[in-house]
Amino acid sequence: MSVERSIMAFAGFMVLLSLVLTATVSPHFVWLTVFVGANLFQSAFTGFCPAAMIMKKLGVKTAAEIALNK
C-alpha cells in the first residue's frame, strides 16, 4: 500500500473513530473530526502532512516509488 492510500485509510479511520467516540464517550470528540478534516484540507494545498512524514520514516513507499520498482 502506498503512502497516499495509507493516508486516505488513516484519515477515514480517524473520522469514524471520532464519530464513535463522540456518540459514546463525549461530544467533545467532534473536535478530532474537525482536526482531521482541517489537516486534510490544508495538506491538499500545501502538500504538508505529518502523517505522511511518519509513514515515510516507517518505510511506506509512495505510489511513484512503487511504480519505479515494477
mmJSON file of the N, C-alpha and C atoms, coordinates in Angstrom:
{"data_MODEL":{"atom_site":{
"group_PDB":["ATOM","ATOM","ATOM","ATOM","ATOM","ATOM","ATOM","ATOM","ATOM","ATOM","ATOM","ATOM","ATOM","ATOM","ATOM","ATOM","ATOM","ATOM","ATOM","ATOM","ATOM","ATOM","ATOM","ATOM","ATOM","ATOM","ATOM","ATOM","ATOM","ATOM","ATOM","ATOM","ATOM","ATOM","ATOM","ATOM","ATOM","ATOM","ATOM","ATOM","ATOM","ATOM","ATOM","ATOM","ATOM","ATOM","ATOM","ATOM","ATOM","ATOM","ATOM","ATOM","ATOM","ATOM","ATOM","ATOM","ATOM","ATOM","ATOM","ATOM","ATOM","ATOM","ATOM","ATOM","ATOM","ATOM","ATOM","ATOM","ATOM","ATOM","ATOM","ATOM","ATOM","ATOM","ATOM","ATOM","ATOM","ATOM","ATOM","ATOM","ATOM","ATOM","ATOM","ATOM","ATOM","ATOM","ATOM","ATOM","ATOM","ATOM","ATOM","ATOM","ATOM","ATOM","ATOM","ATOM","ATOM","ATOM","ATOM","ATOM","ATOM","ATOM","ATOM","ATOM","ATOM","ATOM","ATOM","ATOM","ATOM","ATOM","ATOM","ATOM","ATOM","ATOM","ATOM","ATOM","ATOM","ATOM","ATOM","ATOM","ATOM","ATOM","ATOM","ATOM","ATOM","ATOM","ATOM","ATOM","ATOM","ATOM","ATOM","ATOM","ATOM","ATOM","ATOM","ATOM","ATOM","ATOM","ATOM","ATOM","ATOM","ATOM","ATOM","ATOM","ATOM","ATOM","ATOM","ATOM","ATOM","ATOM","ATOM","ATOM","ATOM","ATOM","ATOM","ATOM","ATOM","ATOM","ATOM","ATOM","ATOM","ATOM","ATOM","ATOM","ATOM","ATOM","ATOM","ATOM","ATOM","ATOM","ATOM","ATOM","ATOM","ATOM","ATOM","ATOM","ATOM","ATOM","ATOM","ATOM","ATOM","ATOM","ATOM","ATOM","ATOM","ATOM","ATOM","ATOM","ATOM","ATOM","ATOM","ATOM","ATOM","ATOM","ATOM","ATOM","ATOM","ATOM","ATOM","ATOM","ATOM","ATOM","ATOM","ATOM","ATOM","ATOM","ATOM","ATOM","ATOM","ATOM"],
"id":[1,2,3,4,5,6,7,8,9,10,11,12,13,14,15,16,17,18,19,20,21,22,23,24,25,26,27,28,29,30,31,32,33,34,35,36,37,38,39,40,41,42,43,44,45,46,47,48,49,50,51,52,53,54,55,56,57,58,59,60,61,62,63,64,65,66,67,68,69,70,71,72,73,74,75,76,77,78,79,80,81,82,83,84,85,86,87,88,89,90,91,92,93,94,95,96,97,98,99,100,101,102,103,104,105,106,107,108,109,110,111,112,113,114,115,116,117,118,119,120,121,122,123,124,125,126,127,128,129,130,131,132,133,134,135,136,137,138,139,140,141,142,143,144,145,146,147,148,149,150,151,152,153,154,155,156,157,158,159,160,161,162,163,164,165,166,167,168,169,170,171,172,173,174,175,176,177,178,179,180,181,182,183,184,185,186,187,188,189,190,191,192,193,194,195,196,197,198,199,200,201,202,203,204,205,206,207,208,209,210],
"type_symbol":["N","C","C","N","C","C","N","C","C","N","C","C","N","C","C","N","C","C","N","C","C","N","C","C","N","C","C","N","C","C","N","C","C","N","C","C","N","C","C","N","C","C","N","C","C","N","C","C","N","C","C","N","C","C","N","C","C","N","C","C","N","C","C","N","C","C","N","C","C","N","C","C","N","C","C","N","C","C","N","C","C","N","C","C","N","C","C","N","C","C","N","C","C","N","C","C","N","C","C","N","C","C","N","C","C","N","C","C","N","C","C","N","C","C","N","C","C","N","C","C","N","C","C","N","C","C","N","C","C","N","C","C","N","C","C","N","C","C","N","C","C","N","C","C","N","C","C","N","C","C","N","C","C","N","C","C","N","C","C","N","C","C","N","C","C","N","C","C","N","C","C","N","C","C","N","C","C","N","C","C","N","C","C","N","C","C","N","C","C","N","C","C","N","C","C","N","C","C","N","C","C","N","C","C","N","C","C","N","C","C"],
"label_atom_id":["N","CA","C","N","CA","C","N","CA","C","N","CA","C","N","CA","C","N","CA","C","N","CA","C","N","CA","C","N","CA","C","N","CA","C","N","CA","C","N","CA","C","N","CA","C","N","CA","C","N","CA","C","N","CA","C","N","CA","C","N","CA","C","N","CA","C","N","CA","C","N","CA","C","N","CA","C","N","CA","C","N","CA","C","N","CA","C","N","CA","C","N","CA","C","N","CA","C","N","CA","C","N","CA","C","N","CA","C","N","CA","C","N","CA","C","N","CA","C","N","CA","C","N","CA","C","N","CA","C","N","CA","C","N","CA","C","N","CA","C","N","CA","C","N","CA","C","N","CA","C","N","CA","C","N","CA","C","N","CA","C","N","CA","C","N","CA","C","N","CA","C","N","CA","C","N","CA","C","N","CA","C","N","CA","C","N","CA","C","N","CA","C","N","CA","C","N","CA","C","N","CA","C","N","CA","C","N","CA","C","N","CA","C","N","CA","C","N","CA","C","N","CA","C","N","CA","C","N","CA","C","N","CA","C","N","CA","C","N","CA","C","N","CA","C"],
"label_alt_id":[null,null,null,null,null,null,null,null,null,null,null,null,null,null,null,null,null,null,null,null,null,null,null,null,null,null,null,null,null,null,null,null,null,null,null,null,null,null,null,null,null,null,null,null,null,null,null,null,null,null,null,null,null,null,null,null,null,null,null,null,null,null,null,null,null,null,null,null,null,null,null,null,null,null,null,null,null,null,null,null,null,null,null,null,null,null,null,null,null,null,null,null,null,null,null,null,null,null,null,null,null,null,null,null,null,null,null,null,null,null,null,null,null,null,null,null,null,null,null,null,null,null,null,null,null,null,null,null,null,null,null,null,null,null,null,null,null,null,null,null,null,null,null,null,null,null,null,null,null,null,null,null,null,null,null,null,null,null,null,null,null,null,null,null,null,null,null,null,null,null,null,null,null,null,null,null,null,null,null,null,null,null,null,null,null,null,null,null,null,null,null,null,null,null,null,null,null,null,null,null,null,null,null,null,null,null,null,null,null,null],
"label_comp_id":["MET","MET","MET","SER","SER","SER","VAL","VAL","VAL","GLU","GLU","GLU","ARG","ARG","ARG","SER","SER","SER","ILE","ILE","ILE","MET","MET","MET","ALA","ALA","ALA","PHE","PHE","PHE","ALA","ALA","ALA","GLY","GLY","GLY","PHE","PHE","PHE","MET","MET","MET","VAL","VAL","VAL","LEU","LEU","LEU","LEU","LEU","LEU","SER","SER","SER","LEU","LEU","LEU","VAL","VAL","VAL","LEU","LEU","LEU","THR","THR","THR","ALA","ALA","ALA","THR","THR","THR","VAL","VAL","VAL","SER","SER","SER","PRO","PRO","PRO","HIS","HIS","HIS","PHE","PHE","PHE","VAL","VAL","VAL","TRP","TRP","TRP","LEU","LEU","LEU","THR","THR","THR","VAL","VAL","VAL","PHE","PHE","PHE","VAL","VAL","VAL","GLY","GLY","GLY","ALA","ALA","ALA","ASN","ASN","ASN","LEU","LEU","LEU","PHE","PHE","PHE","GLN","GLN","GLN","SER","SER","SER","ALA","ALA","ALA","PHE","PHE","PHE","THR","THR","THR","GLY","GLY","GLY","PHE","PHE","PHE","CYS","CYS","CYS","PRO","PRO","PRO","ALA","ALA","ALA","ALA","ALA","ALA","MET","MET","MET","ILE","ILE","ILE","MET","MET","MET","LYS","LYS","LYS","LYS","LYS","LYS","LEU","LEU","LEU","GLY","GLY","GLY","VAL","VAL","VAL","LYS","LYS","LYS","THR","THR","THR","ALA","ALA","ALA","ALA","ALA","ALA","GLU","GLU","GLU","ILE","ILE","ILE","ALA","ALA","ALA","LEU","LEU","LEU","ASN","ASN","ASN","LYS","LYS","LYS"],
"label_asym_id":["A","A","A","A","A","A","A","A","A","A","A","A","A","A","A","A","A","A","A","A","A","A","A","A","A","A","A","A","A","A","A","A","A","A","A","A","A","A","A","A","A","A","A","A","A","A","A","A","A","A","A","A","A","A","A","A","A","A","A","A","A","A","A","A","A","A","A","A","A","A","A","A","A","A","A","A","A","A","A","A","A","A","A","A","A","A","A","A","A","A","A","A","A","A","A","A","A","A","A","A","A","A","A","A","A","A","A","A","A","A","A","A","A","A","A","A","A","A","A","A","A","A","A","A","A","A","A","A","A","A","A","A","A","A","A","A","A","A","A","A","A","A","A","A","A","A","A","A","A","A","A","A","A","A","A","A","A","A","A","A","A","A","A","A","A","A","A","A","A","A","A","A","A","A","A","A","A","A","A","A","A","A","A","A","A","A","A","A","A","A","A","A","A","A","A","A","A","A","A","A","A","A","A","A","A","A","A","A","A","A"],
"label_entity_id":["1","1","1","1","1","1","1","1","1","1","1","1","1","1","1","1","1","1","1","1","1","1","1","1","1","1","1","1","1","1","1","1","1","1","1","1","1","1","1","1","1","1","1","1","1","1","1","1","1","1","1","1","1","1","1","1","1","1","1","1","1","1","1","1","1","1","1","1","1","1","1","1","1","1","1","1","1","1","1","1","1","1","1","1","1","1","1","1","1","1","1","1","1","1","1","1","1","1","1","1","1","1","1","1","1","1","1","1","1","1","1","1","1","1","1","1","1","1","1","1","1","1","1","1","1","1","1","1","1","1","1","1","1","1","1","1","1","1","1","1","1","1","1","1","1","1","1","1","1","1","1","1","1","1","1","1","1","1","1","1","1","1","1","1","1","1","1","1","1","1","1","1","1","1","1","1","1","1","1","1","1","1","1","1","1","1","1","1","1","1","1","1","1","1","1","1","1","1","1","1","1","1","1","1","1","1","1","1","1","1"],
"label_seq_id":[1,1,1,2,2,2,3,3,3,4,4,4,5,5,5,6,6,6,7,7,7,8,8,8,9,9,9,10,10,10,11,11,11,12,12,12,13,13,13,14,14,14,15,15,15,16,16,16,17,17,17,18,18,18,19,19,19,20,20,20,21,21,21,22,22,22,23,23,23,24,24,24,25,25,25,26,26,26,27,27,27,28,28,28,29,29,29,30,30,30,31,31,31,32,32,32,33,33,33,34,34,34,35,35,35,36,36,36,37,37,37,38,38,38,39,39,39,40,40,40,41,41,41,42,42,42,43,43,43,44,44,44,45,45,45,46,46,46,47,47,47,48,48,48,49,49,49,50,50,50,51,51,51,52,52,52,53,53,53,54,54,54,55,55,55,56,56,56,57,57,57,58,58,58,59,59,59,60,60,60,61,61,61,62,62,62,63,63,63,64,64,64,65,65,65,66,66,66,67,67,67,68,68,68,69,69,69,70,70,70],
"pdbx_PDB_ins_code":[null,null,null,null,null,null,null,null,null,null,null,null,null,null,null,null,null,null,null,null,null,null,null,null,null,null,null,null,null,null,null,null,null,null,null,null,null,null,null,null,null,null,null,null,null,null,null,null,null,null,null,null,null,null,null,null,null,null,null,null,null,null,null,null,null,null,null,null,null,null,null,null,null,null,null,null,null,null,null,null,null,null,null,null,null,null,null,null,null,null,null,null,null,null,null,null,null,null,null,null,null,null,null,null,null,null,null,null,null,null,null,null,null,null,null,null,null,null,null,null,null,null,null,null,null,null,null,null,null,null,null,null,null,null,null,null,null,null,null,null,null,null,null,null,null,null,null,null,null,null,null,null,null,null,null,null,null,null,null,null,null,null,null,null,null,null,null,null,null,null,null,null,null,null,null,null,null,null,null,null,null,null,null,null,null,null,null,null,null,null,null,null,null,null,null,null,null,null,null,null,null,null,null,null,null,null,null,null,null,null],
"Cartn_x":[0.851,0.0,0.894,0.53,1.327,1.004,1.87,1.661,0.332,0.059,-1.163,-2.419,-2.439,-3.596,-3.624,-2.468,-2.403,-2.954,-2.674,-3.191,-4.715,-5.259,-6.721,-7.347,-6.73,-7.252,-7.159,-6.035,-5.843,-6.831,-7.013,-7.952,-9.382,-9.764,-11.102,-11.314,-10.311,-10.394,-10.531,-9.748,-9.798,-11.153,-11.735,-13.053,-14.101,-14.081,-15.051,-14.85,-13.598,-13.306,-13.805,-13.564,-14.001,-15.526,-16.209,-17.672,-18.204,-17.581,-17.994,-17.728,-16.55,-16.224,-17.146,-17.515,-18.446,-19.799,-20.263,-21.584,-21.589,-20.467,-20.472,-19.769,-18.766,-17.972,-18.26,-17.988,-18.148,-18.353,-19.237,-19.433,-18.204,-17.261,-16.048,-15.125,-15.327,-14.517,-14.814,-15.855,-16.133,-14.957,-14.191,-13.032,-11.945,-11.891,-10.954,-11.344,-12.631,-13.112,-12.75,-12.933,-12.591,-11.095,-10.263,-8.817,-8.408,-8.96,-8.62,-9.049,-10.247,-10.725,-9.895,-9.547,-8.721,-7.336,-6.779,-5.465,-5.508,-6.554,-6.703,-6.846,-7.603,-7.829,-6.534,-5.782,-4.554,-3.505,-3.461,-2.456,-2.725,-3.981,-4.31,-3.679,-3.521,-2.963,-1.467,-0.982,0.419,1.298,0.707,1.491,2.125,1.92,2.497,1.515,1.937,1.103,1.984,1.817,2.638,2.506,1.316,1.128,1.924,1.993,2.762,4.244,4.712,6.12,6.441,5.552,5.764,5.738,4.786,4.692,5.918,6.451,7.665,8.84,8.935,10.006,9.858,8.625,8.38,8.62,8.933,9.275,8.179,7.054,5.977,6.387,6.258,6.7,5.559,5.94,4.96,4.525,3.456,2.982,4.03,4.752,5.795,6.932,7.316,8.382,7.963,6.714,6.206,6.187,5.791,5.742,7.147,8.144,9.522,10.075,9.626,10.131,9.493,8.459,7.766,8.518],
"Cartn_y":[-1.174,0.0,1.232,2.205,3.426,4.402,5.395,6.44,7.147,7.436,8.173,7.398,6.119,5.299,5.101,4.998,4.846,6.077,7.247,8.498,8.526,8.133,8.104,7.117,5.946,4.938,5.429,6.037,6.545,7.664,8.584,9.689,9.17,8.235,7.648,6.948,6.184,5.506,6.513,7.591,8.585,9.292,9.572,10.208,9.27,8.005,7.043,6.836,6.737,6.592,7.794,8.989,10.18,10.273,9.813,9.826,8.834,7.658,6.682,7.224,7.822,8.384,9.554,10.356,11.464,10.941,9.868,9.321,8.565,7.95,7.075,7.636,8.497,8.949,10.403,11.296,12.721,13.476,14.461,15.25,16.078,16.211,16.973,16.262,14.972,14.246,14.685,15.482,16.017,16.887,17.418,18.242,17.423,16.133,15.27,15.193,15.106,15.111,16.425,17.526,18.844,18.917,18.429,18.456,17.635,16.435,15.575,16.243,16.783,17.462,18.68,19.477,20.667,20.271,19.207,18.741,18.248,17.508,17.059,18.248,19.241,20.422,21.185,21.447,22.218,21.424,20.109,19.314,19.255,19.419,19.451,20.664,21.759,22.978,23.125,22.646,22.865,21.652,20.466,19.249,18.78,19.504,19.146,18.266,17.058,16.135,15.39,15.664,14.989,13.466,12.962,11.512,10.902,11.59,11.092,11.055,12.056,12.078,10.895,10.596,9.465,8.151,8.015,6.772,6.554,7.643,7.524,7.072,7.595,7.181,5.724,5.224,3.824,2.897,3.477,2.664,2.455,3.119,3.001,3.795,3.205,3.827,4.631,5.677,6.454,5.682,6.131,5.472,5.554,6.67,6.815,5.835,5.638,4.679,3.251,2.927,1.603,1.382,2.403,2.293,2.112,2.758,2.624,1.221,0.568,-0.755,-1.871,-1.561,-2.61,-2.951],
"Cartn_z":[0.0,0.0,0.0,-0.799,-0.92,0.214,0.356,1.367,1.119,-0.146,-0.478,-0.049,-0.339,0.064,1.575,2.172,3.628,4.331,3.782,4.362,4.279,3.131,2.999,3.975,4.115,5.045,6.483,6.837,8.195,8.512,7.58,7.79,7.932,7.09,7.192,8.519,8.949,10.243,11.386,11.341,12.414,12.462,11.304,11.276,11.869,11.454,12.001,13.495,13.929,15.358,16.143,15.633,16.357,16.418,15.373,15.411,16.438,16.52,17.53,18.933,19.129,20.442,20.799,19.799,20.034,20.498,19.876,20.197,21.523,21.884,23.057,24.28,24.086,25.227,25.577,24.63,24.901,23.592,23.596,22.376,22.0,22.916,22.628,21.634,21.421,20.442,19.017,18.81,17.483,17.024,17.962,17.605,16.911,17.187,16.47,14.996,14.72,13.343,12.655,13.358,12.819,12.509,13.412,13.214,11.995,11.862,10.725,9.417,9.387,8.177,7.826,8.822,8.578,8.08,8.643,8.205,6.76,6.398,5.013,4.059,4.474,3.637,3.405,4.486,4.312,3.557,3.736,3.029,1.53,1.137,-0.286,-0.97,-0.237,-0.806,-0.573,0.579,0.928,0.668,0.65,0.493,1.79,2.878,4.177,4.946,5.277,6.034,7.043,8.326,9.329,9.296,9.028,8.978,7.821,6.697,5.55,5.887,6.607,7.003,7.909,8.831,9.74,8.972,8.05,7.281,6.408,5.836,5.027,5.882,7.116,8.021,8.431,8.431,8.769,7.577,6.418,5.262,4.247,4.402,3.41,2.171,1.0,-0.246,-0.876,-1.605,-2.337,-3.584,-4.214,-5.43,-6.541,-6.611,-7.614,-7.387,-6.134,-5.822,-6.148,-5.875,-6.199,-7.697,-8.47,-9.928,-10.527,-9.934,-10.428,-10.196,-9.148,-8.814,-9.628,-10.39,-11.17,-12.412],
"occupancy":[1.0,1.0,1.0,1.0,1.0,1.0,1.0,1.0,1.0,1.0,1.0,1.0,1.0,1.0,1.0,1.0,1.0,1.0,1.0,1.0,1.0,1.0,1.0,1.0,1.0,1.0,1.0,1.0,1.0,1.0,1.0,1.0,1.0,1.0,1.0,1.0,1.0,1.0,1.0,1.0,1.0,1.0,1.0,1.0,1.0,1.0,1.0,1.0,1.0,1.0,1.0,1.0,1.0,1.0,1.0,1.0,1.0,1.0,1.0,1.0,1.0,1.0,1.0,1.0,1.0,1.0,1.0,1.0,1.0,1.0,1.0,1.0,1.0,1.0,1.0,1.0,1.0,1.0,1.0,1.0,1.0,1.0,1.0,1.0,1.0,1.0,1.0,1.0,1.0,1.0,1.0,1.0,1.0,1.0,1.0,1.0,1.0,1.0,1.0,1.0,1.0,1.0,1.0,1.0,1.0,1.0,1.0,1.0,1.0,1.0,1.0,1.0,1.0,1.0,1.0,1.0,1.0,1.0,1.0,1.0,1.0,1.0,1.0,1.0,1.0,1.0,1.0,1.0,1.0,1.0,1.0,1.0,1.0,1.0,1.0,1.0,1.0,1.0,1.0,1.0,1.0,1.0,1.0,1.0,1.0,1.0,1.0,1.0,1.0,1.0,1.0,1.0,1.0,1.0,1.0,1.0,1.0,1.0,1.0,1.0,1.0,1.0,1.0,1.0,1.0,1.0,1.0,1.0,1.0,1.0,1.0,1.0,1.0,1.0,1.0,1.0,1.0,1.0,1.0,1.0,1.0,1.0,1.0,1.0,1.0,1.0,1.0,1.0,1.0,1.0,1.0,1.0,1.0,1.0,1.0,1.0,1.0,1.0,1.0,1.0,1.0,1.0,1.0,1.0,1.0,1.0,1.0,1.0,1.0,1.0],
"B_iso_or_equiv":[0.0,0.0,0.0,0.0,0.0,0.0,0.0,0.0,0.0,0.0,0.0,0.0,0.0,0.0,0.0,0.0,0.0,0.0,0.0,0.0,0.0,0.0,0.0,0.0,0.0,0.0,0.0,0.0,0.0,0.0,0.0,0.0,0.0,0.0,0.0,0.0,0.0,0.0,0.0,0.0,0.0,0.0,0.0,0.0,0.0,0.0,0.0,0.0,0.0,0.0,0.0,0.0,0.0,0.0,0.0,0.0,0.0,0.0,0.0,0.0,0.0,0.0,0.0,0.0,0.0,0.0,0.0,0.0,0.0,0.0,0.0,0.0,0.0,0.0,0.0,0.0,0.0,0.0,0.0,0.0,0.0,0.0,0.0,0.0,0.0,0.0,0.0,0.0,0.0,0.0,0.0,0.0,0.0,0.0,0.0,0.0,0.0,0.0,0.0,0.0,0.0,0.0,0.0,0.0,0.0,0.0,0.0,0.0,0.0,0.0,0.0,0.0,0.0,0.0,0.0,0.0,0.0,0.0,0.0,0.0,0.0,0.0,0.0,0.0,0.0,0.0,0.0,0.0,0.0,0.0,0.0,0.0,0.0,0.0,0.0,0.0,0.0,0.0,0.0,0.0,0.0,0.0,0.0,0.0,0.0,0.0,0.0,0.0,0.0,0.0,0.0,0.0,0.0,0.0,0.0,0.0,0.0,0.0,0.0,0.0,0.0,0.0,0.0,0.0,0.0,0.0,0.0,0.0,0.0,0.0,0.0,0.0,0.0,0.0,0.0,0.0,0.0,0.0,0.0,0.0,0.0,0.0,0.0,0.0,0.0,0.0,0.0,0.0,0.0,0.0,0.0,0.0,0.0,0.0,0.0,0.0,0.0,0.0,0.0,0.0,0.0,0.0,0.0,0.0,0.0,0.0,0.0,0.0,0.0,0.0],
"pdbx_formal_charge":[null,null,null,null,null,null,null,null,null,null,null,null,null,null,null,null,null,null,null,null,null,null,null,null,null,null,null,null,null,null,null,null,null,null,null,null,null,null,null,null,null,null,null,null,null,null,null,null,null,null,null,null,null,null,null,null,null,null,null,null,null,null,null,null,null,null,null,null,null,null,null,null,null,null,null,null,null,null,null,null,null,null,null,null,null,null,null,null,null,null,null,null,null,null,null,null,null,null,null,null,null,null,null,null,null,null,null,null,null,null,null,null,null,null,null,null,null,null,null,null,null,null,null,null,null,null,null,null,null,null,null,null,null,null,null,null,null,null,null,null,null,null,null,null,null,null,null,null,null,null,null,null,null,null,null,null,null,null,null,null,null,null,null,null,null,null,null,null,null,null,null,null,null,null,null,null,null,null,null,null,null,null,null,null,null,null,null,null,null,null,null,null,null,null,null,null,null,null,null,null,null,null,null,null,null,null,null,null,null,null],
"auth_seq_id":[1,1,1,2,2,2,3,3,3,4,4,4,5,5,5,6,6,6,7,7,7,8,8,8,9,9,9,10,10,10,11,11,11,12,12,12,13,13,13,14,14,14,15,15,15,16,16,16,17,17,17,18,18,18,19,19,19,20,20,20,21,21,21,22,22,22,23,23,23,24,24,24,25,25,25,26,26,26,27,27,27,28,28,28,29,29,29,30,30,30,31,31,31,32,32,32,33,33,33,34,34,34,35,35,35,36,36,36,37,37,37,38,38,38,39,39,39,40,40,40,41,41,41,42,42,42,43,43,43,44,44,44,45,45,45,46,46,46,47,47,47,48,48,48,49,49,49,50,50,50,51,51,51,52,52,52,53,53,53,54,54,54,55,55,55,56,56,56,57,57,57,58,58,58,59,59,59,60,60,60,61,61,61,62,62,62,63,63,63,64,64,64,65,65,65,66,66,66,67,67,67,68,68,68,69,69,69,70,70,70],
"auth_comp_id":["MET","MET","MET","SER","SER","SER","VAL","VAL","VAL","GLU","GLU","GLU","ARG","ARG","ARG","SER","SER","SER","ILE","ILE","ILE","MET","MET","MET","ALA","ALA","ALA","PHE","PHE","PHE","ALA","ALA","ALA","GLY","GLY","GLY","PHE","PHE","PHE","MET","MET","MET","VAL","VAL","VAL","LEU","LEU","LEU","LEU","LEU","LEU","SER","SER","SER","LEU","LEU","LEU","VAL","VAL","VAL","LEU","LEU","LEU","THR","THR","THR","ALA","ALA","ALA","THR","THR","THR","VAL","VAL","VAL","SER","SER","SER","PRO","PRO","PRO","HIS","HIS","HIS","PHE","PHE","PHE","VAL","VAL","VAL","TRP","TRP","TRP","LEU","LEU","LEU","THR","THR","THR","VAL","VAL","VAL","PHE","PHE","PHE","VAL","VAL","VAL","GLY","GLY","GLY","ALA","ALA","ALA","ASN","ASN","ASN","LEU","LEU","LEU","PHE","PHE","PHE","GLN","GLN","GLN","SER","SER","SER","ALA","ALA","ALA","PHE","PHE","PHE","THR","THR","THR","GLY","GLY","GLY","PHE","PHE","PHE","CYS","CYS","CYS","PRO","PRO","PRO","ALA","ALA","ALA","ALA","ALA","ALA","MET","MET","MET","ILE","ILE","ILE","MET","MET","MET","LYS","LYS","LYS","LYS","LYS","LYS","LEU","LEU","LEU","GLY","GLY","GLY","VAL","VAL","VAL","LYS","LYS","LYS","THR","THR","THR","ALA","ALA","ALA","ALA","ALA","ALA","GLU","GLU","GLU","ILE","ILE","ILE","ALA","ALA","ALA","LEU","LEU","LEU","ASN","ASN","ASN","LYS","LYS","LYS"],
"auth_asym_id":["A","A","A","A","A","A","A","A","A","A","A","A","A","A","A","A","A","A","A","A","A","A","A","A","A","A","A","A","A","A","A","A","A","A","A","A","A","A","A","A","A","A","A","A","A","A","A","A","A","A","A","A","A","A","A","A","A","A","A","A","A","A","A","A","A","A","A","A","A","A","A","A","A","A","A","A","A","A","A","A","A","A","A","A","A","A","A","A","A","A","A","A","A","A","A","A","A","A","A","A","A","A","A","A","A","A","A","A","A","A","A","A","A","A","A","A","A","A","A","A","A","A","A","A","A","A","A","A","A","A","A","A","A","A","A","A","A","A","A","A","A","A","A","A","A","A","A","A","A","A","A","A","A","A","A","A","A","A","A","A","A","A","A","A","A","A","A","A","A","A","A","A","A","A","A","A","A","A","A","A","A","A","A","A","A","A","A","A","A","A","A","A","A","A","A","A","A","A","A","A","A","A","A","A","A","A","A","A","A","A"],
"auth_atom_id":["N","CA","C","N","CA","C","N","CA","C","N","CA","C","N","CA","C","N","CA","C","N","CA","C","N","CA","C","N","CA","C","N","CA","C","N","CA","C","N","CA","C","N","CA","C","N","CA","C","N","CA","C","N","CA","C","N","CA","C","N","CA","C","N","CA","C","N","CA","C","N","CA","C","N","CA","C","N","CA","C","N","CA","C","N","CA","C","N","CA","C","N","CA","C","N","CA","C","N","CA","C","N","CA","C","N","CA","C","N","CA","C","N","CA","C","N","CA","C","N","CA","C","N","CA","C","N","CA","C","N","CA","C","N","CA","C","N","CA","C","N","CA","C","N","CA","C","N","CA","C","N","CA","C","N","CA","C","N","CA","C","N","CA","C","N","CA","C","N","CA","C","N","CA","C","N","CA","C","N","CA","C","N","CA","C","N","CA","C","N","CA","C","N","CA","C","N","CA","C","N","CA","C","N","CA","C","N","CA","C","N","CA","C","N","CA","C","N","CA","C","N","CA","C","N","CA","C","N","CA","C","N","CA","C","N","CA","C","N","CA","C","N","CA","C"],
"pdbx_PDB_model_num":[1,1,1,1,1,1,1,1,1,1,1,1,1,1,1,1,1,1,1,1,1,1,1,1,1,1,1,1,1,1,1,1,1,1,1,1,1,1,1,1,1,1,1,1,1,1,1,1,1,1,1,1,1,1,1,1,1,1,1,1,1,1,1,1,1,1,1,1,1,1,1,1,1,1,1,1,1,1,1,1,1,1,1,1,1,1,1,1,1,1,1,1,1,1,1,1,1,1,1,1,1,1,1,1,1,1,1,1,1,1,1,1,1,1,1,1,1,1,1,1,1,1,1,1,1,1,1,1,1,1,1,1,1,1,1,1,1,1,1,1,1,1,1,1,1,1,1,1,1,1,1,1,1,1,1,1,1,1,1,1,1,1,1,1,1,1,1,1,1,1,1,1,1,1,1,1,1,1,1,1,1,1,1,1,1,1,1,1,1,1,1,1,1,1,1,1,1,1,1,1,1,1,1,1,1,1,1,1,1,1]
}}}
